[in-house]
Amino acid sequence: QFRSVSSNQKGGRRRRNGSDKFPEVAPQRIEDLVKELFTVHDLNGNGMLEEMELVTLNEKIAVLHHGQDLDTTEVRQKYKALFRSKLDPEGKPVPFQTFRVYAHEVLEGMDTDPEAQELILEQFVAEARSACQALRLPVPPVEPKDLMDLTVPSRSNDLMDMTLPKGVVDNIVNIPRTAMHGSDGI
């Protein structure tokens, strides 16, 4: 079921139409995804990210990856420590702006390429939404403009016709499932 990957003679990515030009990822797309990630993590919808929300969602993500028998003590400790070291040392709820700064630090630490950051954020959002569904919590709706982004034919086709730089696939494949939310986690 895998499709072959096209490349130009230089070994770079090539669009289906033969062009070497890909549409740039708009900075606003990254911002929209960071905001969506925050919104999905804000389980009680009060506009603040609380320590327990971060912990609860990441515990469920870990269970989804590793099964119901997973002891979530380590996950709980990790995300509580992360919240206190990166967001608020006293464990107090933080607004979007605090989360945004941290999310951008994580993204820059993982990959500086905007296209890669977009894919990383899309994965984080998908995992967070799946965790909400598994927790039987309401999942914030996707904005209509986001649905448009997901259905643009040239964008989705481009993903099937690209080669990745050497090492990128290895890095993706070797990410431990417990680290899927960044080096320190989001």
Secondary structure as GFF3:
##gff-version 3
##sequence-region A 1 186
A	DSSP	alpha_helix	27	41	.	.	.	ID=ss1
A	DSSP	beta_strand	48	49	.	.	.	ID=ss2
A	DSSP	alpha_helix	51	66	.	.	.	ID=ss3
A	DSSP	alpha_helix	73	82	.	.	.	ID=ss4
A	DSSP	pi_helix	83	87	.	.	.	ID=ss5
A	DSSP	beta_strand	94	95	.	.	.	ID=ss6
A	DSSP	alpha_helix	96	110	.	.	.	ID=ss7
A	DSSP	alpha_helix	114	134	.	.	.	ID=ss8
A	DSSP	alpha_helix	144	151	.	.	.	ID=ss9
A	DSSP	alpha_helix	153	160	.	.	.	ID=ss10
A	DSSP	alpha_helix	168	173	.	.	.	ID=ss11
A	DSSP	three_ten_helix	177	179	.	.	.	ID=ss12
###
